[in-house]
Amino acid sequence: MNLKEAAEKLNGNVFGFDIEKSFQNELKENGIVVVYGYSDDLMEFDGVFRDEAGVYNGGIVELNEFVNFETNATIEALWCVGDKYDFQYVTDIPHETFDVLNDDENYEEENHMYCQGIVFYLKDLLRKD
């Protein structure tokens, strides 16, 4: 599985979804990390590792605290910036994106999504900037 395939499989899930155990195992085997929002204050990590970071109203998360090696990689969570997503993520890590739908039918009709999640390879955190 590559990043594009992982993003395609995640695309279109509805807020509050759970990643199936078999898919989690496939993500782990391929060294893929999934990042998406939960509620109005959490950045969820799944795949190679499962964890969460508090990003109420947005914020920058240093990935060094989530991995067992040195990295200067960060992900910035943007909360309600722009018209399309409640959560979006900005990072220099090479990644693919996927959309998480809001559970409110009115949001779908207005083309408003809950979150634009990202997937990336854990190994890409080792690169030198």
MMTF fields as JSON, N, C-alpha, C and O atoms, coordinates in Angstrom:
{
  "mmtfVersion": "1.0.0",
  "mmtfProducer": "UNKNOWN",
  "numBonds": 515,
  "numAtoms": 516,
  "numGroups": 129,
  "numChains": 1,
  "numModels": 1,
  "chainsPerModel": [1],
  "groupsPerChain": [129],
  "chainIdList": ["A"],
  "bondAtomList": [4, 2, 8, 6, 12, 10, 16, 14, 20, 18, 24, 22, 28, 26, 32, 30, 36, 34, 40, 38, 44, 42, 48, 46, 52, 50, 56, 54, 60, 58, 64, 62, 68, 66, 72, 70, 76, 74, 80, 78, 84, 82, 88, 86, 92, 90, 96, 94, 100, 98, 104, 102, 108, 106, 112, 110, 116, 114, 120, 118, 124, 122, 128, 126, 132, 130, 136, 134, 140, 138, 144, 142, 148, 146, 152, 150, 156, 154, 160, 158, 164, 162, 168, 166, 172, 170, 176, 174, 180, 178, 184, 182, 188, 186, 192, 190, 196, 194, 200, 198, 204, 202, 208, 206, 212, 210, 216, 214, 220, 218, 224, 222, 228, 226, 232, 230, 236, 234, 240, 238, 244, 242, 248, 246, 252, 250, 256, 254, 260, 258, 264, 262, 268, 266, 272, 270, 276, 274, 280, 278, 284, 282, 288, 286, 292, 290, 296, 294, 300, 298, 304, 302, 308, 306, 312, 310, 316, 314, 320, 318, 324, 322, 328, 326, 332, 330, 336, 334, 340, 338, 344, 342, 348, 346, 352, 350, 356, 354, 360, 358, 364, 362, 368, 366, 372, 370, 376, 374, 380, 378, 384, 382, 388, 386, 392, 390, 396, 394, 400, 398, 404, 402, 408, 406, 412, 410, 416, 414, 420, 418, 424, 422, 428, 426, 432, 430, 436, 434, 440, 438, 444, 442, 448, 446, 452, 450, 456, 454, 460, 458, 464, 462, 468, 466, 472, 470, 476, 474, 480, 478, 484, 482, 488, 486, 492, 490, 496, 494, 500, 498, 504, 502, 508, 506, 512, 510],
  "bondOrderList": [1, 1, 1, 1, 1, 1, 1, 1, 1, 1, 1, 1, 1, 1, 1, 1, 1, 1, 1, 1, 1, 1, 1, 1, 1, 1, 1, 1, 1, 1, 1, 1, 1, 1, 1, 1, 1, 1, 1, 1, 1, 1, 1, 1, 1, 1, 1, 1, 1, 1, 1, 1, 1, 1, 1, 1, 1, 1, 1, 1, 1, 1, 1, 1, 1, 1, 1, 1, 1, 1, 1, 1, 1, 1, 1, 1, 1, 1, 1, 1, 1, 1, 1, 1, 1, 1, 1, 1, 1, 1, 1, 1, 1, 1, 1, 1, 1, 1, 1, 1, 1, 1, 1, 1, 1, 1, 1, 1, 1, 1, 1, 1, 1, 1, 1, 1, 1, 1, 1, 1, 1, 1, 1, 1, 1, 1, 1, 1],
  "groupList": [{"groupName": "MET", "atomNameList": ["N", "CA", "C", "O"], "elementList": ["N", "C", "C", "O"], "formalChargeList": [0, 0, 0, 0], "bondAtomList": [1, 0, 2, 1, 3, 2], "bondOrderList": [1, 1, 2], "singleLetterCode": "M", "chemCompType": "L-PEPTIDE LINKING"}, {"groupName": "ASN", "atomNameList": ["N", "CA", "C", "O"], "elementList": ["N", "C", "C", "O"], "formalChargeList": [0, 0, 0, 0], "bondAtomList": [1, 0, 2, 1, 3, 2], "bondOrderList": [1, 1, 2], "singleLetterCode": "N", "chemCompType": "L-PEPTIDE LINKING"}, {"groupName": "LEU", "atomNameList": ["N", "CA", "C", "O"], "elementList": ["N", "C", "C", "O"], "formalChargeList": [0, 0, 0, 0], "bondAtomList": [1, 0, 2, 1, 3, 2], "bondOrderList": [1, 1, 2], "singleLetterCode": "L", "chemCompType": "L-PEPTIDE LINKING"}, {"groupName": "LYS", "atomNameList": ["N", "CA", "C", "O"], "elementList": ["N", "C", "C", "O"], "formalChargeList": [0, 0, 0, 0], "bondAtomList": [1, 0, 2, 1, 3, 2], "bondOrderList": [1, 1, 2], "singleLetterCode": "K", "chemCompType": "L-PEPTIDE LINKING"}, {"groupName": "GLU", "atomNameList": ["N", "CA", "C", "O"], "elementList": ["N", "C", "C", "O"], "formalChargeList": [0, 0, 0, 0], "bondAtomList": [1, 0, 2, 1, 3, 2], "bondOrderList": [1, 1, 2], "singleLetterCode": "E", "chemCompType": "L-PEPTIDE LINKING"}, {"groupName": "ALA", "atomNameList": ["N", "CA", "C", "O"], "elementList": ["N", "C", "C", "O"], "formalChargeList": [0, 0, 0, 0], "bondAtomList": [1, 0, 2, 1, 3, 2], "bondOrderList": [1, 1, 2], "singleLetterCode": "A", "chemCompType": "L-PEPTIDE LINKING"}, {"groupName": "GLY", "atomNameList": ["N", "CA", "C", "O"], "elementList": ["N", "C", "C", "O"], "formalChargeList": [0, 0, 0, 0], "bondAtomList": [1, 0, 2, 1, 3, 2], "bondOrderList": [1, 1, 2], "singleLetterCode": "G", "chemCompType": "PEPTIDE LINKING"}, {"groupName": "VAL", "atomNameList": ["N", "CA", "C", "O"], "elementList": ["N", "C", "C", "O"], "formalChargeList": [0, 0, 0, 0], "bondAtomList": [1, 0, 2, 1, 3, 2], "bondOrderList": [1, 1, 2], "singleLetterCode": "V", "chemCompType": "L-PEPTIDE LINKING"}, {"groupName": "PHE", "atomNameList": ["N", "CA", "C", "O"], "elementList": ["N", "C", "C", "O"], "formalChargeList": [0, 0, 0, 0], "bondAtomList": [1, 0, 2, 1, 3, 2], "bondOrderList": [1, 1, 2], "singleLetterCode": "F", "chemCompType": "L-PEPTIDE LINKING"}, {"groupName": "ASP", "atomNameList": ["N", "CA", "C", "O"], "elementList": ["N", "C", "C", "O"], "formalChargeList": [0, 0, 0, 0], "bondAtomList": [1, 0, 2, 1, 3, 2], "bondOrderList": [1, 1, 2], "singleLetterCode": "D", "chemCompType": "L-PEPTIDE LINKING"}, {"groupName": "ILE", "atomNameList": ["N", "CA", "C", "O"], "elementList": ["N", "C", "C", "O"], "formalChargeList": [0, 0, 0, 0], "bondAtomList": [1, 0, 2, 1, 3, 2], "bondOrderList": [1, 1, 2], "singleLetterCode": "I", "chemCompType": "L-PEPTIDE LINKING"}, {"groupName": "SER", "atomNameList": ["N", "CA", "C", "O"], "elementList": ["N", "C", "C", "O"], "formalChargeList": [0, 0, 0, 0], "bondAtomList": [1, 0, 2, 1, 3, 2], "bondOrderList": [1, 1, 2], "singleLetterCode": "S", "chemCompType": "L-PEPTIDE LINKING"}, {"groupName": "GLN", "atomNameList": ["N", "CA", "C", "O"], "elementList": ["N", "C", "C", "O"], "formalChargeList": [0, 0, 0, 0], "bondAtomList": [1, 0, 2, 1, 3, 2], "bondOrderList": [1, 1, 2], "singleLetterCode": "Q", "chemCompType": "L-PEPTIDE LINKING"}, {"groupName": "TYR", "atomNameList": ["N", "CA", "C", "O"], "elementList": ["N", "C", "C", "O"], "formalChargeList": [0, 0, 0, 0], "bondAtomList": [1, 0, 2, 1, 3, 2], "bondOrderList": [1, 1, 2], "singleLetterCode": "Y", "chemCompType": "L-PEPTIDE LINKING"}, {"groupName": "ARG", "atomNameList": ["N", "CA", "C", "O"], "elementList": ["N", "C", "C", "O"], "formalChargeList": [0, 0, 0, 0], "bondAtomList": [1, 0, 2, 1, 3, 2], "bondOrderList": [1, 1, 2], "singleLetterCode": "R", "chemCompType": "L-PEPTIDE LINKING"}, {"groupName": "THR", "atomNameList": ["N", "CA", "C", "O"], "elementList": ["N", "C", "C", "O"], "formalChargeList": [0, 0, 0, 0], "bondAtomList": [1, 0, 2, 1, 3, 2], "bondOrderList": [1, 1, 2], "singleLetterCode": "T", "chemCompType": "L-PEPTIDE LINKING"}, {"groupName": "TRP", "atomNameList": ["N", "CA", "C", "O"], "elementList": ["N", "C", "C", "O"], "formalChargeList": [0, 0, 0, 0], "bondAtomList": [1, 0, 2, 1, 3, 2], "bondOrderList": [1, 1, 2], "singleLetterCode": "W", "chemCompType": "L-PEPTIDE LINKING"}, {"groupName": "CYS", "atomNameList": ["N", "CA", "C", "O"], "elementList": ["N", "C", "C", "O"], "formalChargeList": [0, 0, 0, 0], "bondAtomList": [1, 0, 2, 1, 3, 2], "bondOrderList": [1, 1, 2], "singleLetterCode": "C", "chemCompType": "L-PEPTIDE LINKING"}, {"groupName": "PRO", "atomNameList": ["N", "CA", "C", "O"], "elementList": ["N", "C", "C", "O"], "formalChargeList": [0, 0, 0, 0], "bondAtomList": [1, 0, 2, 1, 3, 2], "bondOrderList": [1, 1, 2], "singleLetterCode": "P", "chemCompType": "L-PEPTIDE LINKING"}, {"groupName": "HIS", "atomNameList": ["N", "CA", "C", "O"], "elementList": ["N", "C", "C", "O"], "formalChargeList": [0, 0, 0, 0], "bondAtomList": [1, 0, 2, 1, 3, 2], "bondOrderList": [1, 1, 2], "singleLetterCode": "H", "chemCompType": "L-PEPTIDE LINKING"}],
  "groupTypeList": [0, 1, 2, 3, 4, 5, 5, 4, 3, 2, 1, 6, 1, 7, 8, 6, 8, 9, 10, 4, 3, 11, 8, 12, 1, 4, 2, 3, 4, 1, 6, 10, 7, 7, 7, 13, 6, 13, 11, 9, 9, 2, 0, 4, 8, 9, 6, 7, 8, 14, 9, 4, 5, 6, 7, 13, 1, 6, 6, 10, 7, 4, 2, 1, 4, 8, 7, 1, 8, 4, 15, 1, 5, 15, 10, 4, 5, 2, 16, 17, 7, 6, 9, 3, 13, 9, 8, 12, 13, 7, 15, 9, 10, 18, 19, 4, 15, 8, 9, 7, 2, 1, 9, 9, 4, 1, 13, 4, 4, 4, 1, 19, 0, 13, 17, 12, 6, 10, 7, 8, 13, 2, 3, 9, 2, 2, 14, 3, 9],
  "groupIdList": [1, 2, 3, 4, 5, 6, 7, 8, 9, 10, 11, 12, 13, 14, 15, 16, 17, 18, 19, 20, 21, 22, 23, 24, 25, 26, 27, 28, 29, 30, 31, 32, 33, 34, 35, 36, 37, 38, 39, 40, 41, 42, 43, 44, 45, 46, 47, 48, 49, 50, 51, 52, 53, 54, 55, 56, 57, 58, 59, 60, 61, 62, 63, 64, 65, 66, 67, 68, 69, 70, 71, 72, 73, 74, 75, 76, 77, 78, 79, 80, 81, 82, 83, 84, 85, 86, 87, 88, 89, 90, 91, 92, 93, 94, 95, 96, 97, 98, 99, 100, 101, 102, 103, 104, 105, 106, 107, 108, 109, 110, 111, 112, 113, 114, 115, 116, 117, 118, 119, 120, 121, 122, 123, 124, 125, 126, 127, 128, 129],
  "secStructList": [7, 7, 2, 2, 2, 2, 2, 2, 2, 2, 6, 6, 3, 3, 6, 6, 7, 7, 7, 7, 2, 2, 2, 2, 2, 2, 2, 2, 2, 6, 6, 3, 3, 3, 3, 3, 3, 3, 6, 6, 6, 3, 3, 3, 3, 3, 3, 1, 7, 7, 3, 3, 3, 3, 7, 6, 6, 7, 3, 3, 3, 3, 4, 4, 4, 6, 1, 1, 1, 7, 7, 7, 7, 3, 3, 3, 3, 3, 3, 1, 7, 1, 1, 1, 3, 3, 3, 3, 3, 3, 7, 1, 1, 7, 7, 3, 3, 3, 3, 3, 3, 7, 1, 1, 2, 2, 2, 2, 2, 6, 6, 7, 3, 3, 3, 3, 3, 3, 3, 3, 3, 4, 4, 4, 4, 4, 7, 7, 7],
  "xCoordList": [0.841, 0.0, 0.883, 1.853, 0.554, 1.274, 0.377, -0.763, 0.901, 0.148, -1.14, -2.177, -1.076, -2.266, -3.368, -4.532, -3.006, -3.987, -4.578, -5.779, -3.747, -4.236, -5.204, -6.265, -4.838, -5.712, -7.04, -8.092, -6.995, -8.227, -9.135, -10.356, -8.551, -9.341, -9.971, -11.06, -9.283, -9.785, -10.766, -11.593, -10.676, -11.483, -12.981, -13.427, -13.746, -15.19, -15.739, -16.955, -14.865, -15.363, -16.082, -15.826, -16.975, -17.741, -17.124, -16.648, -17.13, -16.594, -16.977, -18.13, -15.982, -16.189, -15.892, -16.112, -15.386, -15.111, -13.973, -13.146, -13.949, -12.851, -12.181, -12.853, -10.871, -10.133, -10.176, -9.809, -10.624, -10.723, -9.355, -8.333, -9.351, -8.103, -7.259, -6.04, -7.876, -7.107, -6.441, -5.318, -7.143, -6.563, -5.454, -4.431, -5.642, -4.585, -3.319, -2.218, -3.479, -2.324, -1.638, -0.409, -2.412, -1.844, -1.081, -0.012, -1.626, -0.94, 0.397, 1.423, 0.376, 1.596, 2.638, 3.806, 2.222, 3.144, 3.817, 4.946, 3.118, 3.643, 4.256, 4.65, 4.341, 4.987, 4.243, 4.859, 2.905, 2.086, 1.435, 0.901, 1.495, 0.849, -0.354, -0.26, -1.475, -2.699, -2.927, -2.792, -3.275, -3.568, -4.934, -5.194, -5.799, -7.117, -7.624, -7.091, -8.644, -9.188, -10.279, -10.94, -10.455, -11.551, -12.043, -11.253, -13.331, -13.942, -13.434, -13.131, -13.338, -12.822, -11.441, -10.936, -10.829, -9.58, -8.513, -7.467, -8.735, -7.764, -7.232, -7.973, -5.928, -5.272, -5.01, -4.228, -5.668, -5.539, -4.447, -4.311, -3.673, -2.666, -3.078, -3.511, -2.942, -3.258, -2.302, -1.557, -2.324, -1.419, -0.228, -0.382, 0.97, 2.193, 2.106, 2.582, 1.512, 1.283, -0.07, -0.581, -0.643, -1.919, -1.684, -1.143, -2.115, -1.968, -2.839, -3.55, -2.781, -3.508, -2.792, -2.034, -3.054, -2.475, -3.584, -4.465, -3.534, -4.511, -4.178, -3.081, -5.141, -4.934, -6.19, -6.674, -6.709, -7.904, -7.665, -6.691, -8.536, -8.41, -7.174, -6.729, -6.618, -5.437, -4.161, -4.183, -3.045, -1.761, -0.747, -1.079, 0.48, 1.579, 1.973, 2.172, 2.081, 2.472, 3.854, 4.08, 4.778, 6.114, 6.088, 5.774, 6.416, 6.312, 7.403, 7.311, 8.419, 9.5, 8.969, 9.539, 7.885, 7.345, 6.545, 6.14, 6.31, 5.508, 6.307, 5.78, 7.566, 8.394, 9.635, 9.986, 10.293, 11.451, 12.776, 13.771, 12.778, 13.993, 13.877, 12.787, 14.99, 15.0, 14.438, 14.824, 13.542, 13.004, 12.599, 12.215, 12.693, 12.232, 10.912, 10.495, 10.253, 9.0, 7.867, 7.762, 7.032, 5.864, 4.646, 4.761, 3.493, 2.234, 1.443, 1.249, 0.993, 0.166, -1.296, -1.672, -2.108, -3.552, -4.19, -3.981, -4.961, -5.707, -7.174, -7.77, -7.752, -9.147, -9.998, -9.788, -10.959, -11.932, -11.271, -11.68, -10.248, -9.604, -10.063, -9.765, -10.775, -11.333, -12.753, -13.284, -13.361, -14.774, -15.061, -16.193, -14.063, -14.36, -14.195, -14.953, -13.23, -12.92, -12.942, -12.599, -13.354, -13.183, -11.713, -11.134, -11.1, -9.677, -8.933, -9.409, -7.759, -6.81, -5.427, -5.218, -4.485, -3.132, -2.107, -2.226, -1.092, -0.006, 1.287, 1.568, 2.073, 3.342, 4.267, 3.816, 5.563, 6.558, 6.774, 7.492, 6.174, 6.315, 5.595, 4.446, 6.248, 5.539, 4.316, 4.427, 3.17, 1.931, 0.884, 1.038, -0.177, -1.396, -2.529, -2.425, -3.605, -4.734, -5.985, -6.104, -6.908, -8.22, -9.243, -8.894, -10.504, -11.581, -12.374, -12.706, -12.672, -13.572, -14.835, -14.788, -15.963, -17.23, -17.779, -17.536, -18.519, -19.203, -20.418, -20.974, -20.836, -21.993, -23.313, -24.375, -23.266, -24.468, -24.755, -23.913, -25.924, -26.256, -26.166, -25.82, -26.467, -26.397, -24.987, -24.805, -23.99, -22.611, -22.28, -21.668, -22.672, -22.399, -23.034, -22.41, -24.262, -24.961, -24.243, -24.275, -23.603, -22.88, -21.433, -20.655, -21.051, -19.683, -18.706, -17.562, -19.152, -18.298, -17.923, -18.792, -16.64, -16.146, -15.695, -15.369, -15.684, -15.178, -13.668, -13.162, -12.952, -11.5, -10.853, -11.394, -9.686, -8.829, -7.659, -6.726, -7.723, -6.68, -5.479, -5.532, -4.395, -3.187, -2.65, -2.895, -1.918, -1.18, 0.253, 0.496, 1.203, 2.615, 3.374, 2.899, 4.563, 5.428, 6.227, 6.792, 6.274, 7.066, 8.525, 9.165, 9.057, 10.453, 10.752, 11.906, 9.747, 9.979, 10.253, 10.66, 10.036, 10.391, 11.896, 12.414, 12.588, 14.027, 14.83, 16.029, 14.18, 14.927, 15.515, 14.968, 16.604, 17.268, 16.813, 16.754, 16.497, 16.096, 17.247, 17.105],
  "yCoordList": [-1.177, 0.0, 1.236, 1.31, 2.204, 3.466, 4.554, 4.283, 5.784, 6.862, 7.184, 7.411, 7.203, 7.521, 6.486, 6.848, 5.213, 4.161, 4.286, 4.092, 4.606, 4.782, 5.955, 5.853, 7.081, 8.259, 7.962, 8.396, 7.228, 6.882, 6.013, 6.17, 5.115, 4.233, 5.01, 4.668, 6.051, 6.856, 7.939, 8.399, 8.337, 9.439, 9.129, 8.045, 10.094, 9.957, 9.366, 9.248, 8.989, 8.547, 9.709, 10.873, 9.387, 10.392, 10.618, 9.676, 11.863, 12.233, 11.191, 10.768, 10.783, 9.804, 8.384, 7.44, 8.221, 6.88, 6.216, 6.887, 4.893, 4.101, 3.367, 2.871, 3.298, 2.549, 1.077, 0.716, 0.234, -1.193, -1.77, -1.325, -2.76, -3.385, -3.916, -3.75, -4.544, -5.088, -3.972, -4.128, -2.835, -1.69, -1.06, -0.646, -0.981, -0.479, -1.313, -0.77, -2.619, -3.506, -3.265, -3.274, -3.052, -2.779, -1.455, -1.351, -0.456, 0.832, 0.656, 1.174, -0.079, -0.336, -1.051, -0.662, -2.085, -2.861, -2.007, -2.282, -0.976, -0.114, 1.177, 2.046, 1.308, 2.466, 3.769, 4.83, 3.699, 4.882, 5.414, 4.657, 6.733, 7.447, 8.198, 8.842, 8.111, 8.819, 9.93, 9.712, 11.127, 12.259, 12.821, 13.098, 12.983, 13.568, 14.204, 13.952, 15.019, 15.713, 14.933, 14.086, 15.235, 14.669, 15.739, 16.37, 15.936, 16.972, 18.33, 18.503, 19.285, 20.598, 20.843, 21.966, 19.777, 20.034, 18.96, 19.068, 17.921, 16.829, 16.549, 16.547, 16.312, 15.786, 14.316, 13.982, 13.448, 12.009, 11.436, 11.833, 10.503, 9.76, 8.301, 7.768, 7.656, 6.235, 5.62, 6.331, 4.308, 3.608, 3.07, 2.206, 3.57, 3.099, 3.269, 2.414, 4.344, 4.536, 5.204, 5.88, 5.001, 5.626, 6.562, 6.181, 7.812, 8.811, 9.995, 9.961, 11.03, 12.255, 13.438, 13.303, 14.609, 15.852, 16.888, 16.96, 17.68, 18.743, 19.941, 20.495, 20.334, 21.482, 22.351, 22.736, 22.654, 23.493, 24.821, 25.512, 25.184, 26.39, 26.37, 27.422, 25.195, 25.075, 25.082, 25.324, 24.813, 24.817, 23.962, 23.267, 24.024, 23.283, 22.124, 22.292, 20.949, 19.74, 19.321, 19.144, 19.163, 18.673, 17.155, 16.592, 16.496, 15.04, 14.33, 13.123, 15.045, 14.468, 13.767, 12.769, 14.285, 13.697, 12.416, 11.76, 12.047, 10.868, 9.717, 8.616, 9.959, 8.925, 8.677, 9.502, 7.55, 7.202, 7.543, 6.841, 8.625, 9.118, 10.637, 11.196, 11.288, 12.747, 13.183, 12.657, 14.131, 14.732, 16.167, 16.493, 17.011, 18.385, 18.61, 19.753, 17.528, 17.622, 18.131, 17.778, 18.964, 19.499, 19.412, 19.317, 19.448, 19.559, 20.675, 20.676, 21.617, 22.696, 22.381, 22.115, 22.413, 22.226, 23.601, 24.491, 23.76, 24.991, 24.711, 23.811, 25.478, 25.278, 26.381, 27.565, 25.978, 26.892, 28.051, 29.205, 27.727, 28.712, 28.391, 27.315, 29.303, 29.032, 28.511, 28.374, 28.224, 27.868, 26.382, 25.959, 25.57, 24.187, 23.197, 22.229, 23.4, 22.418, 23.044, 24.214, 22.242, 22.665, 22.519, 23.438, 21.371, 21.128, 20.905, 20.193, 21.519, 21.25, 21.188, 21.676, 20.589, 20.422, 20.931, 20.721, 21.606, 22.144, 21.527, 21.552, 20.972, 20.348, 20.291, 20.323, 20.207, 20.003, 18.522, 18.182, 17.643, 16.204, 15.843, 16.239, 15.106, 14.657, 13.831, 12.924, 14.139, 13.487, 13.494, 14.16, 12.743, 12.763, 13.184, 13.04, 13.702, 14.167, 13.335, 12.661, 13.405, 12.768, 13.606, 14.339, 13.5, 14.265, 13.408, 12.258, 13.989, 13.381, 14.233, 15.439, 13.59, 14.3, 14.633, 13.915, 15.724, 16.069, 15.169, 14.736, 14.881, 14.002, 14.74, 14.129, 16.022, 16.835, 16.929, 17.416, 16.472, 16.471, 17.859, 17.979, 18.908, 20.264, 20.635, 21.352, 20.151, 20.445, 19.822, 20.477, 18.582, 17.924, 18.698, 18.886, 19.148, 19.878, 21.169, 21.604, 21.787, 23.045, 22.802, 23.752, 21.549, 21.188, 21.547, 21.914, 21.443, 21.718, 20.399, 19.592, 20.181, 18.933, 19.168, 20.29, 18.097, 18.213, 18.441, 19.312, 17.659, 17.724, 17.249, 16.408, 17.806, 17.287, 16.609, 17.27, 15.286, 14.522, 14.321, 14.616, 13.814, 13.54, 12.156, 11.635, 11.575, 10.337, 10.56, 11.209, 10.012, 10.139, 8.916, 8.173, 8.726, 7.626, 8.066, 9.159, 7.226, 7.507, 7.764, 8.635, 7.021, 7.177, 8.583, 9.011, 9.312, 10.666, 11.664, 12.794, 11.265, 12.13, 12.12, 13.001, 11.146, 11.034, 11.941, 12.13, 12.503, 13.307, 14.545, 15.061, 15.005, 16.193, 17.424, 17.416, 18.466, 19.749, 20.705, 21.825],
  "zCoordList": [0.0, 0.0, 0.0, 0.755, -0.841, -0.837, -0.226, 0.149, -0.128, 0.506, -0.227, 0.397, -1.544, -2.332, -2.08, -1.91, -2.056, -1.794, -0.392, -0.205, 0.586, 1.959, 2.028, 2.644, 1.39, 1.395, 0.708, 1.177, -0.397, -1.104, -0.236, -0.259, 0.515, 1.382, 2.545, 3.007, 3.013, 4.129, 3.675, 4.462, 2.426, 1.908, 2.008, 1.633, 2.516, 2.575, 3.856, 4.006, 4.793, 6.092, 6.77, 6.463, 7.686, 8.406, 9.777, 10.411, 10.234, 11.547, 12.596, 12.68, 13.397, 14.457, 14.021, 14.78, 12.786, 12.272, 13.042, 13.66, 12.99, 13.543, 12.395, 11.49, 12.431, 11.426, 11.82, 12.938, 10.901, 11.172, 11.507, 10.984, 12.381, 12.848, 11.686, 11.694, 10.697, 9.565, 8.771, 8.29, 8.635, 7.926, 8.763, 8.217, 10.083, 10.969, 10.802, 10.71, 10.764, 10.59, 9.256, 9.18, 8.214, 6.895, 6.893, 6.292, 7.56, 7.679, 8.412, 7.973, 9.53, 10.299, 9.453, 9.438, 8.756, 7.924, 6.85, 6.445, 6.396, 5.34, 5.876, 5.097, 7.211, 7.818, 7.628, 7.53, 7.574, 7.293, 8.57, 9.381, 8.722, 9.828, 9.264, 8.219, 9.956, 9.578, 10.598, 11.802, 10.11, 10.986, 10.594, 9.424, 11.598, 11.343, 12.629, 13.71, 12.505, 13.659, 14.345, 13.745, 15.618, 16.381, 17.339, 18.042, 17.361, 18.166, 17.694, 16.513, 18.601, 18.211, 18.797, 18.775, 19.324, 20.028, 19.893, 20.532, 19.083, 19.042, 17.643, 16.661, 17.584, 16.396, 16.694, 17.584, 15.946, 16.148, 15.25, 14.093, 15.793, 15.038, 15.038, 16.06, 13.884, 13.783, 12.775, 12.1, 12.677, 11.764, 12.522, 13.386, 12.212, 12.861, 14.379, 15.126, 14.828, 16.264, 16.459, 15.566, 17.645, 17.991, 19.161, 20.199, 18.957, 20.009, 19.633, 18.629, 20.435, 20.133, 20.75, 21.711, 20.17, 20.674, 20.783, 19.927, 21.831, 22.013, 21.136, 21.209, 20.307, 19.414, 19.399, 18.334, 20.576, 20.679, 19.976, 20.275, 19.052, 18.228, 17.338, 16.879, 17.09, 16.23, 17.045, 18.252, 16.378, 17.059, 16.322, 15.362, 16.779, 16.161, 17.061, 18.264, 16.463, 17.188, 16.711, 15.514, 17.655, 17.347, 17.433, 18.482, 16.335, 16.289, 17.071, 17.294, 17.486, 18.279, 19.53, 19.972, 20.097, 21.326, 21.083, 22.043, 19.821, 19.509, 18.907, 18.748, 18.573, 17.938, 18.79, 19.632, 18.573, 19.408, 18.725, 18.899, 17.951, 17.322, 17.197, 17.322, 16.954, 16.837, 15.483, 14.439, 15.518, 14.298, 14.609, 15.733, 13.597, 13.783, 13.048, 12.86, 12.631, 11.886, 12.775, 13.95, 12.181, 12.879, 11.959, 10.737, 12.589, 11.862, 12.528, 13.744, 11.724, 12.251, 11.964, 10.823, 13.002, 12.865, 12.711, 13.536, 11.656, 11.422, 11.721, 11.13, 12.633, 13.028, 12.409, 12.673, 11.584, 10.964, 10.224, 10.357, 9.447, 8.576, 7.16, 6.641, 6.539, 5.223, 5.344, 6.446, 4.207, 4.191, 4.057, 4.29, 3.684, 3.346, 4.497, 4.568, 5.406, 6.447, 7.835, 8.005, 8.84, 10.229, 10.615, 11.196, 10.298, 10.571, 9.266, 8.381, 9.153, 8.08, 8.704, 9.815, 7.991, 8.521, 7.524, 6.317, 8.059, 7.252, 7.763, 8.961, 6.84, 7.215, 6.014, 4.869, 6.279, 5.225, 4.934, 3.993, 5.715, 5.512, 4.2, 4.008, 3.306, 2.097, 2.506, 3.331, 1.939, 2.368, 1.263, 0.239, 1.493, 0.684, 1.612, 2.83, 1.04, 1.845, 1.576, 0.552, 2.528, 2.386, 3.133, 4.058, 2.736, 3.356, 4.332, 4.045, 5.492, 6.474, 6.465, 6.71, 6.18, 6.086, 7.466, 8.435, 7.54, 8.772, 8.899, 7.889, 10.111, 10.296, 10.152, 10.267, 9.907, 9.726, 8.223, 7.468, 7.783, 6.361, 5.743, 4.568, 6.499, 5.952, 5.519, 4.535, 6.249, 5.879, 4.526, 3.682, 4.309, 3.032, 1.894, 0.85, 2.078, 1.024, 0.687, -0.464, 1.646, 1.42, 1.029, 0.949, 0.781, 0.424, 1.533, 1.263, 2.777, 3.935, 4.584, 4.911, 4.768, 5.328, 6.771, 7.158, 7.552, 8.915, 8.901, 9.608, 8.099, 8.194, 6.904, 6.187, 6.628, 5.564, 6.272, 6.727, 6.359, 7.023, 6.115, 4.922, 6.694, 5.922, 6.271, 7.359, 5.334, 5.565, 5.104, 4.087, 5.866, 5.493, 5.99, 6.849, 5.43, 5.867, 7.089, 7.103, 8.102, 9.295, 8.923, 9.512, 7.958, 7.544, 7.039, 7.082, 6.56, 6.056, 7.175, 6.906, 8.415, 9.541, 9.793, 10.479, 9.253, 9.441, 8.521, 8.727, 7.509, 6.539, 7.198, 8.173, 6.674, 7.203, 6.444, 5.214, 7.165, 6.531, 6.495, 6.005]
}
